[in-house]
Every structure is written in C-alpha cells, then in structure tokens.
Amino acid sequence: MTYQTIRFEEKDGAGVCTFDRPDVRNALNEEMVGEIRSLLHEVTAGGTCRALIFTGAGSSFLAGADIAELRERRAGDALRRINAALFREVEQLAVPTIAAIHGYALGGGLEFALACDLRVVAEDAKLGQPEVALGIMPGAGATYRLPRIVGLGRAKELIYTGRMIGGAEALAMGLANRVVPRESVLEEARSLATAIAKNGALAVRLAKTALNHAHELSTDAGLALESVSQAVLFDDDEKNERMTRFLERKQAKES
Ligand code: COA
C-alpha cells in the first residue's frame, strides 16, 4: 500500500513506520491518522511484523496534533476521538510497539509515544504536554497514561506547566526505557525490535495482553489471565520446538 504522510518498511520481523511531514515537524493531521490506522491493519493482516517502531522524518519525532486543524475543531470533533482512537489501536496492536524519539515529541506526539510499549529517547530530545498553553488540555490519553508511567505528581507537573524535558529526565522518571545519542536512536530501537522478534510470537503477544490488562483487573482476575495465557502457550507447538532445541543443544555440549 502507498501512503502520502507516512513511510513503512519491514526487515527481519521489525517494521518501521516513519511520520513523513517534516516541514511541519510531522504534525499529526487527519489524513495521517487515517493512514497510520490503515498501516496498523496492514501490519496485523500481514502477520510477519513482530515489533513496530515509530519514528519521525527530519528534525522531530512528532510535534503534536496539527494546530491548523485543531483551531477549527469544535466539541463534536473532540467526541469523535480522532487521535485518541488511533492511540488506543496502537496500544492494543498485537505486536509490541517502540517510539524512537528524537527532536520534539509534544502534545499528541508525546501521547502517541505513551501509547507505545517502549520509548527510546535521544539525549537532546524535548518531550512535553504543552496543550494548556494553547487553551486546551491533553485529549488523547495523557491524563490517563502519563500518571501510570511516571506517577500522578510528575504527570500533573508536566501537564499543568507544559514544561519540556530532555532524555536524562525522561529516563529518571521512567518515561524513557533507553536514552542514547540522537544518531543512535533508530539503531537502538531496531536492536530492541530484533531482540523481541527472535522470541516466540504468541508468547510475546499474550504477555503484552496480560501486561496491558493487569492494572484493570482484580488480583485474582489478573493472575487468572496470566495462567490462562500460559496454558495456551503450553499447548503451542512453538513452545515444544523452542524447549527441545534448548535441551538438545545442552545435550550436544555434554556429549
Ligand atoms: N501543528 C501545525 N504546524 C506545526 C506544528 C503543529 N503542531 N508544529 C510545528 N508546525 C509547523 C510550524 O507552523 C512551521 O510551519 P511554517 O514553516 O509553515 O511556518 C513548521 O512546522 C516549523 O515549525 P517552527 O516552529 O518554525 O520550527 P522550530 O523547530 O523552531 O520549533 C516546535 C519546533 C515544535 C518547538 C514549534 O513548532 C512548536 O512549538 N510547535 C507546536 C507544538 C505544540 O504546541 N504541540 C501541541 C499541539 S496540541
């Protein structure tokens, strides 16, 4: 499929989706939202992609929702949940997602990254939720996801002040999984994606589902979901193949 606002490539099970509107710092407009949704469906249907990286063309990851579109939106548009619905699809994608962040990740750009499973951040990146400076508030998941990742107090500070933080601070508060020099961000994200892609696909998928639902469930329901997922994996052929390979390798070393 060809896209106008994004690019996609896949190699060795690792997909890379590049936001491709560098002239406007990849500001997320409705066309791009539609194309990313199509890509998510393409990735799911294809079945070969084991981890999906999001990155930005040019100097930034994603500088937020397109303010030219935002200014025209009214109450009914907010209720259409244009970006919020996309980010929920990203969060629920069957395969792990990685935000590879350089430059600016602001507003909806940071909310996009919050919906991803992992975040690799450049030392000199600038992350923030500046919506209140524009007279709106984060409306696509930050009030819900940011506190879960960094804690309520830190989330409140970032959202009330709109202050931007760099890589080191993002790492210290658990917002970044890894911080690396700007030129290594994509490479680091690819190495994470490759490490994930080597593992049992169903095992990773079910682990993601269990982790995503853990905080919504009671202790018993959360542990039951874990056991049922494990039960599915115990009867999966791939488990038998992977364990046999391990045991035969061990035997070969001994003989
Ligand atoms: N929506 C629409 N256009 C945007 C945009 C956004 N979120 N972010 C940047 N752009 C556009 C600018 O209008 C400018 O367009 P122009 O060249 O036609 O004038 C172009 O991208 C480059 O932006 P500029 O501000 O000149 O680049 P910069 O590198 O000096 O600064 C930012 C980059 C991201 C700090 C600055 O553009 C900015 O503050 N953007 C808005 C961020 C924001 O508030 N996002 C949350 C929205 S809810």
Residues whose N, C-alpha, C, O or C-beta is under 5 A from the ligand:
A	BS01	COA	D23 V24 R25 A27 A63 G64 A65 D66 I67 A68 Y104 L106 G107 G108 P130 E131
